């Protein structure tokens, strides 16, 4: 099977006028130059973002200093700082320090400073966070964007309109139609129980699979992704369309099925791969909304609970390079990578070929090698010791208090040599 870019089809582009009385959603922003179309993505060789990325507007040191200066409690996560939310509970005249006993539901990205509150889904830049802190100190409640909320509400209504007309794939009237549909998408080996568990539906009018995006807070429908197949000879292409538009579609497919006690995760680049992983290996699995193209910072807070993440994004070199890039965002220490190869294809292909998922996952390579250390890691470790001198100090001498000021006590694995004056040691 080869994935190639094809000319956009028209079936799904007419979904909203067809099912919603011709009303066009403001939230479902359409692709430029293609009126009447939902935001689309195709599998093609996009250029990966630079590993270095843009220069951050704020450093992690500045973020920590700001939080301490405003008495906002926090603790370090893998890729985010966790703090109590400014947007839940309390009163307008209540300072952030009063929220010390509140759950830590607000996550601040260590690289960019952008934040997300998983309790209210409020998000913004570091400057937005600072503005809300200042407003709260003045007794003014955090601001909200009515226009943005209206756009999201309209997009949700349009998604619901399509969702209600889509049928559960396992409940199609004709069993032969069900089998043909599953064969068309290459999911003949995926059971109806798996499709039902993930809530996958089928839209006859567009001949598309429909994957839901549910609000993690109240389980309401926020959006949809539609996937259809286009064939030209022996070439098969999967075309994806989303509502709302693709840059606003931040769905970690499978997130409602993740339990609070799950500590291990397999991250894939495609919804069908997540279905295959869950069925064949029974592991917690999520699909990135944009595949190997991008890991949106807004998704990082939802991945903080996992102590081990295996990235199995695809079967080509581009997916491998993207996995290494994403591992840096997620913290190298907890990430492992499945290297693409003939015996390690993408999960859906592995299911169709009857390969052992357990063997493939056990062969995943650690993102960081125990014998290799970078200058950046050394710099952070040295800075950590300088910033936390009392925590790294050793056992203090009782008889030599002056030495405690110089050597900070006995530390395991450390050798101290005493000499005389200059040139006499």
Secondary structure, DSSP 8 states (H G I E B T S, - for coil): ---------STGGGHHHHHTTT---SSS-B-TT-TT-BEEEE--------SS-S--SS-HHHHHHHHHHTT--EEE-SSEEEE--SSSSS-TT--GGGGGGS---EEEETTT--EEETTT--EE-HHHHHHHHHHHHTT------HHHHHHHHHHHHHHHHHHHHSEEGGG-S-HHHHHHHHHHTT-TTS-HHHHHHHT-EEETTTTEEEEEEE-TTT--EEEEEEEEEEEETTEEEEEEEEES-GGG----BTGGG--TT--EEEEESSHHHHHHHHHHH---EEE-TTGGG---GGGGGGGTT-SEEEEE--SSHHHHHHHHHHHHHH-GGGEEE---BTTB--HHHHHHHT--HHHHHHT-EESS-TT---HHHHHHHHHHHHHTHHHH--B--SS-HHHHHHH-SB-TT-------STT--
